[in-house]
Amino acid sequence: MSPATTWAHFPLFSDWFVLLYGLVAIALWHAPIYGWLLLVSGWVRRATFLWAVLPLIAIQIFEKITFGTQYFGLFVKHRLMGFAPALSTSTAATIPRSIRLAQLTPGKYLSTPGLWFGLIFAAVFIAAAIRLRRYRGPL
């Protein structure tokens, strides 16, 4: 068997492009999370992880007790794991080999309002973190 047949059925360069596209897309989608973590790390001196996570949990508990809803929890879940449906036209996004170069839809992904609102919040969080770190004394 010729090695050329293996390379003909193994789209190495298009898979690299799909991987790069996915990495950029997930980095942009998770930018508000990164910004929040930077803001908290610049604001809190000790127990940074607790200060980053406990307000989110407290808001979810408050909402559940007060209103009986779970909108904030669903929002956080969507921000953590909801980037995949807008990446491609593939219906089987859980199978890594199912997304091909022809199925990518960067226009659909870049036109989602959730991405742009998240990037705005990320910019605000990062600007606040820079301001906190600039005018704060040494740790």
N, C-alpha and C positions, 0 to 999 in steps of 0.2 A: 504494500500500500504506500502510496506516495504521500509525503508530508504536505504537499500542496493542497490535497483535498481537506486536510485538517484545517489549514489556514483559510481555506475558502469558506468553511462553515463556522469559523470562529471570528466574529467581527471585533477584533481587538481595539481598533481605534474608535469605532463608534461606541463601544462599551465604555471606553475611557471618557468620551465626551458625555455620555449619559451619567456616569459617576460624578464628573465635575459639575454638571448641571444640578444634580441632586445635592451635592455638598453646598453649592452656592445657595440653592433654594432653601435648604434647611437652616443655613446660617442666617439668611435674611428673615426667615420665619421666627427663629428663636432669638432674634436681636433684642426684643423687649425683656426677655428673661435675662440675657447677659447684662443689659443695662440696669435692671433691677438689682442684680447681684453686685454689680460695681457700685451702685449707689449705696446699698446697705453696707458693703465692705468699707466704704469711705466714711460712713456715718457712725457705725458702731465699733467700739474698741474690743469688746469681748463677746463671745457666743454669737458670732456673725451668722452662722447657719440657722440658729434658732430665730434670730431677728428677721431673717429672710423668709423663713417658712411659716412661723407661727402666725403672723398677721393674715396670711392667706387662709390658714386653717380656721382662725378665729372669725374671719368674715364668712366663711362657709357655715360654720356652726351658728353664728348669729342669724344668717339668712334662713337657715333651716328651722331654727326655733321661732323666729319672729314671723316669717312669711310662709313657711312651709314649702319653700321652693328650693331649687338647686341650680339656679341660673349661673351663679358665680363659679360653682364647681364645674359645670359644663363648659363655661368659658375658659377656665384654666386647663381643662382636659383638651379642649379644641386647640388652645395655643401650644400645648405640649405635643400633641399628636395629630393635629388636623391639617397638616400641610400637604399630605399625599394626594388627595383627590384632584387638586388643581394642577398637579405636575404634568399629567399625561392623560391621554384618552383611554388608557388601559383600564379594563374593569377588574383585572386580577392584579392589583397593585401589591399584594402580599408576596407574590412570586418574584424574586429578584430578576430572573432572566426574562420576564414577560414584557418589560418595557424596552422598546427599541427606539432608535433615533427618529423614525417617522411618527411615533406616537407622542413625542414631546410637544407640549403646548405652552411655551414661555409667555405668549401673549395673554393667555387665559390666567396664568399664574400671576403675572405682573399687573393684571387689571383687577385683582381681588381687593376690595376695600380693607379687609382684615390685615393684609400685608402692609398697606400704606399707613393705616392707623397704628399698627405695631411699630413701624419704623419711626413714626413721629414720636410715640412714647419712648422708644429707645433713644432717640436724639435728646429728648428732654431729660431722661434719666442719666445719660452719659454727661450731658452738660452740667447737671446738678452734682454729679460725682466729681467732675473736674473742679467745679467751684468749691466743693467741700474739701477736697484734698489740697487745693492751692492755698486756702486761707486757714487751714488747720495747722496746729503745731505738730512737732514731730511725734511719731507714735512711740 
